Amino acid sequence: MQKLVVVVGTTSALKVRAVAEALQTLGLWADIVPCEVESWVSIQPRGEHEIQSGAHTRVNNAVLLKPGADFYIGIESGLIEKNAWWFDIPCVYIRARTTGYELPVFGGPFPIPDWMVRRALERKTDLGEIIKELTGDNEKDAQSYLSNGVITREQGIIQTVCSAFAPLLNSTRYQES
Amino acid sequence: MKITICGSIFFLEEMRVAKQILETRGHEVRIPPNTMSDTHGQSISAEKFYARRKAASDSERWVWELKAHAMQDHFGEVVWAEALLILNFEKNGVMGYIGPNTFLEMGLAFWLEKPIYLHREIPSLPYREEILAMSPILTGGDLNLIPLMRRRT
């Protein structure tokens, strides 16, 4: 099996770990290359459009910083408002260099209390920094904190990365039979 | 600004991405075409032609005629542009690689007194002196350094 080169547009340990876990789950043998890139969105993205734009920009910037890789992955988390609640959702954007396959996929929403969102916006910071203040934990995992450890942000990203690869790895199942 | 992107066809995907980024910043951008027509009028992707060319012998005239058309077409894009962006990524173990064809395009832009932006460093190649003489503007990989309007010299 050919070893793939997968560039991830982040240096966040949590996100890189999640991508590694997802690729292993999918049976893909890969060298993961984290690279620091800008997302060109606000520090706390809000709304699906801004979140997806951040993930897409990360992919684009990663392509120009680390050209020639097999896959590029951009991950951006942000807040969406639905039914008078705030939710944290990740967006995973993947691009396959040789085939041109690209797909943004949103992960499952996780409810976030109003006060936490307000505090992040007032301080012009992101949710992760608020969690870090509360827990002292560098992982900045709101989902783990608010679910008392039952759900983690890493799990959500792993599942979303796997979802983004599904149409590519199971193309025949995506065709009408 | 009207920008033509030049570089190895091996990096066509990267050119597409750079085009997309520059267009969102208000530039008008041209890159080499995705497809070409062979002697039978059949469409062939630029990447496939690149691979075919690398394996071609000197006597396969159609390959070199097609290559000549591609070169002339892109010279036309250099003439159209107000500036050139050279995507000189590492290739063949050379940092900031600039191939002979891209070097020709730079020469044309130099003759036409158009600014030449280099995405990466000036490579250590036999024609390094000529590249230095063209005074390319090094962007250090930051496309934001390319101004919206051409600077008057």
Contacts between the chains, C-beta under 8 A, distances in Angstrom:
chain1	res1	chain2	res2	distance
A	60	B	17	5.0
A	60	B	20	6.5
A	60	B	21	5.7
A	61	B	21	7.9
A	63	B	13	7.0
A	63	B	14	5.6
A	63	B	17	4.5
A	64	B	14	6.1
A	64	B	17	6.1
A	64	B	18	6.1
A	64	B	21	7.6
A	64	B	87	7.8
A	64	B	119	7.4
A	64	B	141	6.5
A	64	B	143	7.5
A	65	B	141	6.4
A	67	B	11	5.8
A	67	B	14	4.7
A	67	B	87	7.9
A	67	B	89	4.5
A	67	B	90	7.9
A	68	B	10	7.8
A	68	B	11	7.4
A	68	B	14	8.0
A	68	B	89	7.0
A	97	B	13	5.2
A	98	B	13	7.9
A	100	B	13	7.3
